[in-house]
């Protein structure tokens, strides 16, 4: 197997692992019982009330009022799952490609002469 094929397999593994972890987070949110969901929404409503108090000028910072009645992770993983997967895959792919480029460049430069900063070439 060629080195490029191995790097490509590594890229596929990284993208698969990122998808798998996002999918597991989504399944965890979706598999919550009704009790857990109600409790999370109550906690979210409590936080929204505190944020509203800060939006009214009663807190250390001024916040915009929160409009969503559902916690952000539930909304994000439910309605925007496809976009999260696409963006994460692209971002992981770009990072992996840059790291591959840097590592391969560092490995291939065996015959480069080091720079000599001691000599002064003012001829």
Residue pairs with C-beta under 8 A, 6 or more apart in sequence:
3 104
7 100
7 104
10 96
10 100
11 93
11 96
11 97
11 100
14 92
14 93
14 96
15 89
15 92
15 93
18 88
18 89
18 92
19 85
19 88
19 89
22 77
22 81
22 84
22 85
22 88
25 73
25 77
26 77
26 78
26 81
29 73
29 74
29 77
29 78
30 77
30 78
32 40
37 74
40 71
40 74
41 69
41 70
41 71
43 71
44 69
44 70
44 71
45 69
47 66
48 66
50 59
51 63
51 65
51 66
52 65
52 66
53 59
54 60
54 61
54 62
54 63
55 62
55 63
55 64
55 65
68 75
76 84
77 84
